[in-house]
């Protein structure tokens, strides 16, 4: 989180290219790049690849999320 905050600012409404960080357990421990919310590109351990998927219907659904923009 500190690394992201040192380069980006938190935003409420994500735009393409923004970063989405998801809470896993007690920490924000998984991230992806927003293509067009709710779609993100991220590495999936289950799929064993990098893919684009909906964050609102995948295993990320219902997790706390914060958005950050460098722009």
PDB file of N, CA, C and O in Angstrom, chain B, residues numbered from 101:
ATOM      1  N   UNK B 101       0.830  -1.182   0.000  1.00  0.00           N
ATOM      2  CA  UNK B 101       0.000   0.000   0.000  1.00  0.00           C
ATOM      3  C   UNK B 101       0.882   1.256   0.000  1.00  0.00           C
ATOM      4  O   UNK B 101       0.590   2.220  -0.707  1.00  0.00           O
ATOM      5  N   UNK B 102       1.950   1.243   0.786  1.00  0.00           N
ATOM      6  CA  UNK B 102       2.824   2.423   0.831  1.00  0.00           C
ATOM      7  C   UNK B 102       3.469   2.702  -0.512  1.00  0.00           C
ATOM      8  O   UNK B 102       3.629   3.860  -0.898  1.00  0.00           O
ATOM      9  N   UNK B 103       3.842   1.649  -1.229  1.00  0.00           N
ATOM     10  CA  UNK B 103       4.443   1.837  -2.550  1.00  0.00           C
ATOM     11  C   UNK B 103       3.447   2.473  -3.503  1.00  0.00           C
ATOM     12  O   UNK B 103       3.795   3.396  -4.240  1.00  0.00           O
ATOM     13  N   UNK B 104       2.225   1.993  -3.496  1.00  0.00           N
ATOM     14  CA  UNK B 104       1.200   2.567  -4.365  1.00  0.00           C
ATOM     15  C   UNK B 104       0.950   4.017  -3.978  1.00  0.00           C
ATOM     16  O   UNK B 104       0.873   4.883  -4.850  1.00  0.00           O
ATOM     17  N   UNK B 105       0.822   4.296  -2.687  1.00  0.00           N
ATOM     18  CA  UNK B 105       0.556   5.664  -2.235  1.00  0.00           C
ATOM     19  C   UNK B 105       1.703   6.617  -2.534  1.00  0.00           C
ATOM     20  O   UNK B 105       1.479   7.818  -2.685  1.00  0.00           O
ATOM     21  N   UNK B 106       2.923   6.107  -2.623  1.00  0.00           N
ATOM     22  CA  UNK B 106       4.048   6.992  -2.921  1.00  0.00           C
ATOM     23  C   UNK B 106       4.060   7.425  -4.386  1.00  0.00           C
ATOM     24  O   UNK B 106       4.756   8.378  -4.735  1.00  0.00           O
ATOM     25  N   UNK B 107       3.305   6.743  -5.247  1.00  0.00           N
ATOM     26  CA  UNK B 107       3.281   7.073  -6.672  1.00  0.00           C
ATOM     27  C   UNK B 107       1.903   7.474  -7.184  1.00  0.00           C
ATOM     28  O   UNK B 107       1.790   8.033  -8.276  1.00  0.00           O
ATOM     29  N   UNK B 108       0.857   7.199  -6.416  1.00  0.00           N
ATOM     30  CA  UNK B 108      -0.517   7.406  -6.884  1.00  0.00           C
ATOM     31  C   UNK B 108      -1.346   8.100  -5.819  1.00  0.00           C
ATOM     32  O   UNK B 108      -0.933   8.239  -4.668  1.00  0.00           O
ATOM     33  N   UNK B 109      -2.517   8.529  -6.234  1.00  0.00           N
ATOM     34  CA  UNK B 109      -3.481   9.088  -5.280  1.00  0.00           C
ATOM     35  C   UNK B 109      -4.738   8.231  -5.320  1.00  0.00           C
ATOM     36  O   UNK B 109      -5.096   7.666  -6.354  1.00  0.00           O
ATOM     37  N   UNK B 110      -5.393   8.148  -4.179  1.00  0.00           N
ATOM     38  CA  UNK B 110      -6.621   7.353  -4.117  1.00  0.00           C
ATOM     39  C   UNK B 110      -7.747   8.107  -4.810  1.00  0.00           C
ATOM     40  O   UNK B 110      -7.876   9.323  -4.668  1.00  0.00           O
ATOM     41  N   UNK B 111      -8.561   7.369  -5.562  1.00  0.00           N
ATOM     42  CA  UNK B 111      -9.725   7.933  -6.248  1.00  0.00           C
ATOM     43  C   UNK B 111     -10.953   7.103  -5.903  1.00  0.00           C
ATOM     44  O   UNK B 111     -10.834   5.942  -5.511  1.00  0.00           O
ATOM     45  N   UNK B 112     -12.111   7.688  -6.044  1.00  0.00           N
ATOM     46  CA  UNK B 112     -13.368   6.998  -5.736  1.00  0.00           C
ATOM     47  C   UNK B 112     -13.933   6.251  -6.937  1.00  0.00           C
ATOM     48  O   UNK B 112     -14.555   5.200  -6.786  1.00  0.00           O
ATOM     49  N   UNK B 113     -13.714   6.800  -8.134  1.00  0.00           N
ATOM     50  CA  UNK B 113     -14.287   6.213  -9.348  1.00  0.00           C
ATOM     51  C   UNK B 113     -13.151   5.843 -10.291  1.00  0.00           C
ATOM     52  O   UNK B 113     -12.494   6.728 -10.837  1.00  0.00           O
ATOM     53  N   UNK B 114     -12.907   4.547 -10.494  1.00  0.00           N
ATOM     54  CA  UNK B 114     -11.782   4.122 -11.320  1.00  0.00           C
ATOM     55  C   UNK B 114     -12.003   4.375 -12.806  1.00  0.00           C
ATOM     56  O   UNK B 114     -13.118   4.292 -13.320  1.00  0.00           O
ATOM     57  N   UNK B 115     -10.903   4.685 -13.469  1.00  0.00           N
ATOM     58  CA  UNK B 115     -10.888   4.854 -14.917  1.00  0.00           C
ATOM     59  C   UNK B 115      -9.903   3.856 -15.501  1.00  0.00           C
ATOM     60  O   UNK B 115      -9.071   3.321 -14.768  1.00  0.00           O
ATOM     61  N   UNK B 116      -9.973   3.592 -16.790  1.00  0.00           N
ATOM     62  CA  UNK B 116      -9.017   2.668 -17.395  1.00  0.00           C
ATOM     63  C   UNK B 116      -7.573   3.067 -17.081  1.00  0.00           C
ATOM     64  O   UNK B 116      -7.200   4.235 -17.193  1.00  0.00           O
ATOM     65  N   UNK B 117      -6.773   2.081 -16.688  1.00  0.00           N
ATOM     66  CA  UNK B 117      -5.380   2.309 -16.328  1.00  0.00           C
ATOM     67  C   UNK B 117      -5.142   2.510 -14.848  1.00  0.00           C
ATOM     68  O   UNK B 117      -3.995   2.485 -14.399  1.00  0.00           O
ATOM     69  N   UNK B 118      -6.204   2.709 -14.075  1.00  0.00           N
ATOM     70  CA  UNK B 118      -6.061   2.866 -12.630  1.00  0.00           C
ATOM     71  C   UNK B 118      -5.783   1.515 -11.979  1.00  0.00           C
ATOM     72  O   UNK B 118      -6.004   0.466 -12.585  1.00  0.00           O
ATOM     73  N   UNK B 119      -5.305   1.551 -10.760  1.00  0.00           N
ATOM     74  CA  UNK B 119      -4.983   0.344 -10.001  1.00  0.00           C
ATOM     75  C   UNK B 119      -6.118   0.042  -9.036  1.00  0.00           C
ATOM     76  O   UNK B 119      -6.635   0.941  -8.372  1.00  0.00           O
ATOM     77  N   UNK B 120      -6.502  -1.218  -8.961  1.00  0.00           N
ATOM     78  CA  UNK B 120      -7.493  -1.674  -7.982  1.00  0.00           C
ATOM     79  C   UNK B 120      -6.780  -2.595  -6.996  1.00  0.00           C
ATOM     80  O   UNK B 120      -6.159  -3.576  -7.405  1.00  0.00           O
ATOM     81  N   UNK B 121      -6.862  -2.289  -5.712  1.00  0.00           N
ATOM     82  CA  UNK B 121      -6.296  -3.149  -4.675  1.00  0.00           C
ATOM     83  C   UNK B 121      -7.436  -3.764  -3.882  1.00  0.00           C
ATOM     84  O   UNK B 121      -8.370  -3.074  -3.473  1.00  0.00           O
ATOM     85  N   UNK B 122      -7.345  -5.083  -3.668  1.00  0.00           N
ATOM     86  CA  UNK B 122      -8.402  -5.830  -2.989  1.00  0.00           C
ATOM     87  C   UNK B 122      -7.905  -6.365  -1.661  1.00  0.00           C
ATOM     88  O   UNK B 122      -6.753  -6.778  -1.530  1.00  0.00           O
ATOM     89  N   UNK B 123      -8.786  -6.352  -0.684  1.00  0.00           N
ATOM     90  CA  UNK B 123      -8.460  -6.890   0.624  1.00  0.00           C
ATOM     91  C   UNK B 123      -8.603  -8.409   0.604  1.00  0.00           C
ATOM     92  O   UNK B 123      -9.645  -8.945   0.227  1.00  0.00           O
ATOM     93  N   UNK B 124      -7.539  -9.087   1.016  1.00  0.00           N
ATOM     94  CA  UNK B 124      -7.534 -10.540   1.147  1.00  0.00           C
ATOM     95  C   UNK B 124      -7.157 -10.813   2.592  1.00  0.00           C
ATOM     96  O   UNK B 124      -6.027 -10.549   3.002  1.00  0.00           O
ATOM     97  N   UNK B 125      -8.085 -11.332   3.357  1.00  0.00           N
ATOM     98  CA  UNK B 125      -7.855 -11.453   4.798  1.00  0.00           C
ATOM     99  C   UNK B 125      -7.939 -10.073   5.419  1.00  0.00           C
ATOM    100  O   UNK B 125      -8.920  -9.357   5.222  1.00  0.00           O
ATOM    101  N   UNK B 126      -6.900  -9.692   6.178  1.00  0.00           N
ATOM    102  CA  UNK B 126      -6.906  -8.384   6.843  1.00  0.00           C
ATOM    103  C   UNK B 126      -6.151  -7.310   6.077  1.00  0.00           C
ATOM    104  O   UNK B 126      -6.133  -6.154   6.498  1.00  0.00           O
ATOM    105  N   UNK B 127      -5.520  -7.674   4.949  1.00  0.00           N
ATOM    106  CA  UNK B 127      -4.661  -6.738   4.232  1.00  0.00           C
ATOM    107  C   UNK B 127      -5.099  -6.544   2.789  1.00  0.00           C
ATOM    108  O   UNK B 127      -5.751  -7.411   2.207  1.00  0.00           O
ATOM    109  N   UNK B 128      -4.742  -5.414   2.224  1.00  0.00           N
ATOM    110  CA  UNK B 128      -4.911  -5.206   0.789  1.00  0.00           C
ATOM    111  C   UNK B 128      -3.739  -5.911   0.130  1.00  0.00           C
ATOM    112  O   UNK B 128      -2.631  -5.376   0.085  1.00  0.00           O
ATOM    113  N   UNK B 129      -3.981  -7.113  -0.383  1.00  0.00           N
ATOM    114  CA  UNK B 129      -2.897  -7.992  -0.805  1.00  0.00           C
ATOM    115  C   UNK B 129      -3.012  -8.489  -2.244  1.00  0.00           C
ATOM    116  O   UNK B 129      -2.225  -9.341  -2.655  1.00  0.00           O
ATOM    117  N   UNK B 130      -3.967  -7.983  -3.017  1.00  0.00           N
ATOM    118  CA  UNK B 130      -4.094  -8.405  -4.409  1.00  0.00           C
ATOM    119  C   UNK B 130      -4.453  -7.182  -5.238  1.00  0.00           C
ATOM    120  O   UNK B 130      -5.262  -6.355  -4.816  1.00  0.00           O
ATOM    121  N   UNK B 131      -3.858  -7.068  -6.405  1.00  0.00           N
ATOM    122  CA  UNK B 131      -4.121  -5.903  -7.237  1.00  0.00           C
ATOM    123  C   UNK B 131      -4.309  -6.247  -8.690  1.00  0.00           C
ATOM    124  O   UNK B 131      -3.958  -7.333  -9.151  1.00  0.00           O
ATOM    125  N   UNK B 132      -4.866  -5.304  -9.393  1.00  0.00           N
ATOM    126  CA  UNK B 132      -5.059  -5.444 -10.822  1.00  0.00           C
ATOM    127  C   UNK B 132      -5.148  -4.080 -11.466  1.00  0.00           C
ATOM    128  O   UNK B 132      -5.234  -3.063 -10.778  1.00  0.00           O
ATOM    129  N   UNK B 133      -5.127  -4.058 -12.781  1.00  0.00           N
ATOM    130  CA  UNK B 133      -5.252  -2.820 -13.536  1.00  0.00           C
ATOM    131  C   UNK B 133      -6.655  -2.764 -14.127  1.00  0.00           C
ATOM    132  O   UNK B 133      -7.108  -3.709 -14.773  1.00  0.00           O
ATOM    133  N   UNK B 134      -7.327  -1.658 -13.902  1.00  0.00           N
ATOM    134  CA  UNK B 134      -8.690  -1.475 -14.396  1.00  0.00           C
ATOM    135  C   UNK B 134      -8.645  -1.279 -15.914  1.00  0.00           C
ATOM    136  O   UNK B 134      -7.903  -0.436 -16.419  1.00  0.00           O
ATOM    137  N   UNK B 135      -9.447  -2.069 -16.633  1.00  0.00           N
ATOM    138  CA  UNK B 135      -9.590  -1.850 -18.072  1.00  0.00           C
ATOM    139  C   UNK B 135     -10.845  -1.030 -18.330  1.00  0.00           C
ATOM    140  O   UNK B 135     -10.801  -0.050 -19.074  1.00  0.00           O
ATOM    141  N   UNK B 136     -11.938  -1.410 -17.740  1.00  0.00           N
ATOM    142  CA  UNK B 136     -13.205  -0.658 -17.739  1.00  0.00           C
ATOM    143  C   UNK B 136     -14.009  -1.248 -16.593  1.00  0.00           C
ATOM    144  O   UNK B 136     -14.588  -2.325 -16.738  1.00  0.00           O
ATOM    145  N   UNK B 137     -14.055  -0.562 -15.459  1.00  0.00           N
ATOM    146  CA  UNK B 137     -14.647  -1.130 -14.258  1.00  0.00           C
ATOM    147  C   UNK B 137     -16.020  -1.696 -14.550  1.00  0.00           C
ATOM    148  O   UNK B 137     -16.852  -1.017 -15.152  1.00  0.00           O
ATOM    149  N   UNK B 138     -16.274  -2.937 -14.132  1.00  0.00           N
ATOM    150  CA  UNK B 138     -15.591  -3.778 -13.158  1.00  0.00           C
ATOM    151  C   UNK B 138     -14.575  -4.760 -13.740  1.00  0.00           C
ATOM    152  O   UNK B 138     -14.177  -5.703 -13.055  1.00  0.00           O
ATOM    153  N   UNK B 139     -14.149  -4.561 -14.986  1.00  0.00           N
ATOM    154  CA  UNK B 139     -13.150  -5.457 -15.574  1.00  0.00           C
ATOM    155  C   UNK B 139     -11.744  -5.035 -15.166  1.00  0.00           C
ATOM    156  O   UNK B 139     -11.397  -3.855 -15.206  1.00  0.00           O
ATOM    157  N   UNK B 140     -10.928  -6.040 -14.765  1.00  0.00           N
ATOM    158  CA  UNK B 140      -9.538  -5.787 -14.410  1.00  0.00           C
ATOM    159  C   UNK B 140      -8.653  -6.844 -15.066  1.00  0.00           C
ATOM    160  O   UNK B 140      -9.108  -7.937 -15.405  1.00  0.00           O
ATOM    161  N   UNK B 141      -7.386  -6.494 -15.235  1.00  0.00           N
ATOM    162  CA  UNK B 141      -6.368  -7.448 -15.665  1.00  0.00           C
ATOM    163  C   UNK B 141      -5.546  -7.757 -14.435  1.00  0.00           C
ATOM    164  O   UNK B 141      -5.053  -6.846 -13.770  1.00  0.00           O
ATOM    165  N   UNK B 142      -5.391  -9.041 -14.125  1.00  0.00           N
ATOM    166  CA  UNK B 142      -4.633  -9.430 -12.943  1.00  0.00           C
ATOM    167  C   UNK B 142      -4.123 -10.851 -13.098  1.00  0.00           C
ATOM    168  O   UNK B 142      -4.592 -11.607 -13.949  1.00  0.00           O
ATOM    169  N   UNK B 143      -3.158 -11.201 -12.265  1.00  0.00           N
ATOM    170  CA  UNK B 143      -2.622 -12.557 -12.264  1.00  0.00           C
ATOM    171  C   UNK B 143      -3.529 -13.427 -11.402  1.00  0.00           C
ATOM    172  O   UNK B 143      -3.832 -13.084 -10.259  1.00  0.00           O
ATOM    173  N   UNK B 144      -3.951 -14.535 -11.951  1.00  0.00           N
ATOM    174  CA  UNK B 144      -4.846 -15.441 -11.243  1.00  0.00           C
ATOM    175  C   UNK B 144      -4.122 -16.738 -10.912  1.00  0.00           C
ATOM    176  O   UNK B 144      -3.693 -17.472 -11.802  1.00  0.00           O
ATOM    177  N   UNK B 145      -3.996 -17.006  -9.621  1.00  0.00           N
ATOM    178  CA  UNK B 145      -3.363 -18.268  -9.209  1.00  0.00           C
ATOM    179  C   UNK B 145      -4.203 -19.457  -9.654  1.00  0.00           C
ATOM    180  O   UNK B 145      -3.663 -20.471 -10.097  1.00  0.00           O
ATOM    181  N   UNK B 146      -5.523 -19.336  -9.537  1.00  0.00           N
ATOM    182  CA  UNK B 146      -6.407 -20.434  -9.905  1.00  0.00           C
ATOM    183  C   UNK B 146      -6.296 -20.758 -11.397  1.00  0.00           C
ATOM    184  O   UNK B 146      -6.245 -21.929 -11.773  1.00  0.00           O
ATOM    185  N   UNK B 147      -6.259 -19.732 -12.244  1.00  0.00           N
ATOM    186  CA  UNK B 147      -6.182 -19.947 -13.691  1.00  0.00           C
ATOM    187  C   UNK B 147      -4.741 -20.141 -14.161  1.00  0.00           C
ATOM    188  O   UNK B 147      -4.505 -20.567 -15.291  1.00  0.00           O
ATOM    189  N   UNK B 148      -3.787 -19.828 -13.294  1.00  0.00           N
ATOM    190  CA  UNK B 148      -2.351 -19.947 -13.606  1.00  0.00           C
ATOM    191  C   UNK B 148      -1.953 -19.105 -14.814  1.00  0.00           C
ATOM    192  O   UNK B 148      -1.157 -19.533 -15.650  1.00  0.00           O
ATOM    193  N   UNK B 149      -2.528 -17.881 -14.893  1.00  0.00           N
ATOM    194  CA  UNK B 149      -2.179 -16.979 -15.980  1.00  0.00           C
ATOM    195  C   UNK B 149      -2.632 -15.563 -15.630  1.00  0.00           C
ATOM    196  O   UNK B 149      -3.287 -15.339 -14.611  1.00  0.00           O
ATOM    197  N   UNK B 150      -2.277 -14.632 -16.477  1.00  0.00           N
ATOM    198  CA  UNK B 150      -2.780 -13.264 -16.367  1.00  0.00           C
ATOM    199  C   UNK B 150      -4.008 -13.189 -17.252  1.00  0.00           C
ATOM    200  O   UNK B 150      -3.980 -13.619 -18.405  1.00  0.00           O
ATOM    201  N   UNK B 151      -5.087 -12.639 -16.709  1.00  0.00           N
ATOM    202  CA  UNK B 151      -6.319 -12.591 -17.487  1.00  0.00           C
ATOM    203  C   UNK B 151      -7.127 -11.349 -17.153  1.00  0.00           C
ATOM    204  O   UNK B 151      -6.877 -10.667 -16.159  1.00  0.00           O
ATOM    205  N   UNK B 152      -8.087 -11.081 -17.996  1.00  0.00           N
ATOM    206  CA  UNK B 152      -9.036 -10.010 -17.733  1.00  0.00           C
ATOM    207  C   UNK B 152     -10.337 -10.666 -17.291  1.00  0.00           C
ATOM    208  O   UNK B 152     -10.835 -11.583 -17.944  1.00  0.00           O
ATOM    209  N   UNK B 153     -10.880 -10.191 -16.184  1.00  0.00           N
ATOM    210  CA  UNK B 153     -12.170 -10.717 -15.730  1.00  0.00           C
ATOM    211  C   UNK B 153     -12.905  -9.675 -14.921  1.00  0.00           C
ATOM    212  O   UNK B 153     -12.347  -8.646 -14.542  1.00  0.00           O
ATOM    213  N   UNK B 154     -14.155  -9.957 -14.667  1.00  0.00           N
ATOM    214  CA  UNK B 154     -14.993  -9.053 -13.880  1.00  0.00           C
ATOM    215  C   UNK B 154     -14.664  -9.225 -12.405  1.00  0.00           C
ATOM    216  O   UNK B 154     -14.669 -10.339 -11.882  1.00  0.00           O
ATOM    217  N   UNK B 155     -14.384  -8.131 -11.752  1.00  0.00           N
ATOM    218  CA  UNK B 155     -14.079  -8.182 -10.321  1.00  0.00           C
ATOM    219  C   UNK B 155     -15.348  -8.359  -9.488  1.00  0.00           C
ATOM    220  O   UNK B 155     -15.271  -8.744  -8.321  1.00  0.00           O
ATOM    221  N   UNK B 156     -16.506  -8.084 -10.072  1.00  0.00           N
ATOM    222  CA  UNK B 156     -17.750  -8.171  -9.308  1.00  0.00           C
ATOM    223  C   UNK B 156     -18.406  -9.546  -9.362  1.00  0.00           C
ATOM    224  O   UNK B 156     -19.407  -9.777  -8.685  1.00  0.00           O
ATOM    225  N   UNK B 157     -17.855 -10.464 -10.159  1.00  0.00           N
ATOM    226  CA  UNK B 157     -18.435 -11.806 -10.205  1.00  0.00           C
ATOM    227  C   UNK B 157     -17.386 -12.900 -10.005  1.00  0.00           C
ATOM    228  O   UNK B 157     -17.737 -14.079  -9.974  1.00  0.00           O
ATOM    229  N   UNK B 158     -16.125 -12.543  -9.872  1.00  0.00           N
ATOM    230  CA  UNK B 158     -15.058 -13.526  -9.647  1.00  0.00           C
ATOM    231  C   UNK B 158     -14.874 -13.739  -8.139  1.00  0.00           C
ATOM    232  O   UNK B 158     -15.701 -13.291  -7.345  1.00  0.00           O
ATOM    233  N   UNK B 159     -13.807 -14.412  -7.750  1.00  0.00           N
ATOM    234  CA  UNK B 159     -13.514 -14.627  -6.335  1.00  0.00           C
ATOM    235  C   UNK B 159     -13.248 -13.305  -5.610  1.00  0.00           C
ATOM    236  O   UNK B 159     -13.219 -13.278  -4.379  1.00  0.00           O
ATOM    237  N   UNK B 160     -13.057 -12.224  -6.341  1.00  0.00           N
ATOM    238  CA  UNK B 160     -12.823 -10.906  -5.733  1.00  0.00           C
ATOM    239  C   UNK B 160     -14.127 -10.216  -5.324  1.00  0.00           C
ATOM    240  O   UNK B 160     -14.099  -9.234  -4.583  1.00  0.00           O
ATOM    241  N   UNK B 161     -15.250 -10.715  -5.794  1.00  0.00           N
ATOM    242  CA  UNK B 161     -16.537 -10.084  -5.511  1.00  0.00           C
ATOM    243  C   UNK B 161     -16.782  -9.990  -4.012  1.00  0.00           C
ATOM    244  O   UNK B 161     -16.563 -10.947  -3.270  1.00  0.00           O
ATOM    245  N   UNK B 162     -17.237  -8.829  -3.582  1.00  0.00           N
ATOM    246  CA  UNK B 162     -17.569  -8.622  -2.183  1.00  0.00           C
ATOM    247  C   UNK B 162     -16.385  -8.242  -1.304  1.00  0.00           C
ATOM    248  O   UNK B 162     -16.571  -7.926  -0.129  1.00  0.00           O
ATOM    249  N   UNK B 163     -15.181  -8.265  -1.845  1.00  0.00           N
ATOM    250  CA  UNK B 163     -14.007  -7.867  -1.061  1.00  0.00           C
ATOM    251  C   UNK B 163     -13.880  -6.346  -1.065  1.00  0.00           C
ATOM    252  O   UNK B 163     -14.280  -5.678  -2.019  1.00  0.00           O
ATOM    253  N   UNK B 164     -13.323  -5.818   0.007  1.00  0.00           N
ATOM    254  CA  UNK B 164     -13.053  -4.382   0.045  1.00  0.00           C
ATOM    255  C   UNK B 164     -12.087  -4.047  -1.077  1.00  0.00           C
ATOM    256  O   UNK B 164     -11.143  -4.792  -1.338  1.00  0.00           O
ATOM    257  N   UNK B 165     -12.328  -2.918  -1.744  1.00  0.00           N
ATOM    258  CA  UNK B 165     -11.464  -2.508  -2.853  1.00  0.00           C
ATOM    259  C   UNK B 165     -11.182  -1.010  -2.736  1.00  0.00           C
ATOM    260  O   UNK B 165     -12.049  -0.225  -2.350  1.00  0.00           O
ATOM    261  N   UNK B 166      -9.952  -0.635  -3.079  1.00  0.00           N
ATOM    262  CA  UNK B 166      -9.562   0.780  -3.154  1.00  0.00           C
ATOM    263  C   UNK B 166      -8.967   0.991  -4.537  1.00  0.00           C
ATOM    264  O   UNK B 166      -8.346   0.099  -5.117  1.00  0.00           O
ATOM    265  N   UNK B 167      -9.180   2.219  -5.055  1.00  0.00           N
ATOM    266  CA  UNK B 167      -8.698   2.542  -6.395  1.00  0.00           C
ATOM    267  C   UNK B 167      -7.670   3.660  -6.308  1.00  0.00           C
ATOM    268  O   UNK B 167      -7.785   4.573  -5.491  1.00  0.00           O
ATOM    269  N   UNK B 168      -6.657   3.566  -7.175  1.00  0.00           N
ATOM    270  CA  UNK B 168      -5.584   4.551  -7.186  1.00  0.00           C
ATOM    271  C   UNK B 168      -5.272   4.943  -8.615  1.00  0.00           C
ATOM    272  O   UNK B 168      -5.329   4.119  -9.528  1.00  0.00           O
ATOM    273  N   UNK B 169      -4.938   6.223  -8.798  1.00  0.00           N
ATOM    274  CA  UNK B 169      -4.605   6.729 -10.117  1.00  0.00           C
ATOM    275  C   UNK B 169      -3.275   7.461 -10.074  1.00  0.00           C
ATOM    276  O   UNK B 169      -2.971   8.171  -9.116  1.00  0.00           O
ATOM    277  N   UNK B 170      -2.509   7.284 -11.097  1.00  0.00           N
ATOM    278  CA  UNK B 170      -1.248   8.020 -11.216  1.00  0.00           C
ATOM    279  C   UNK B 170      -1.462   9.315 -11.992  1.00  0.00           C
ATOM    280  O   UNK B 170      -0.601  10.195 -11.964  1.00  0.00           O
ATOM    281  N   UNK B 171      -2.570   9.448 -12.668  1.00  0.00           N
ATOM    282  CA  UNK B 171      -2.825  10.602 -13.533  1.00  0.00           C
ATOM    283  C   UNK B 171      -3.402  11.771 -12.799  1.00  0.00           C
ATOM    284  O   UNK B 171      -3.666  12.810 -13.404  1.00  0.00           O
TER     285      UNK B 171
END
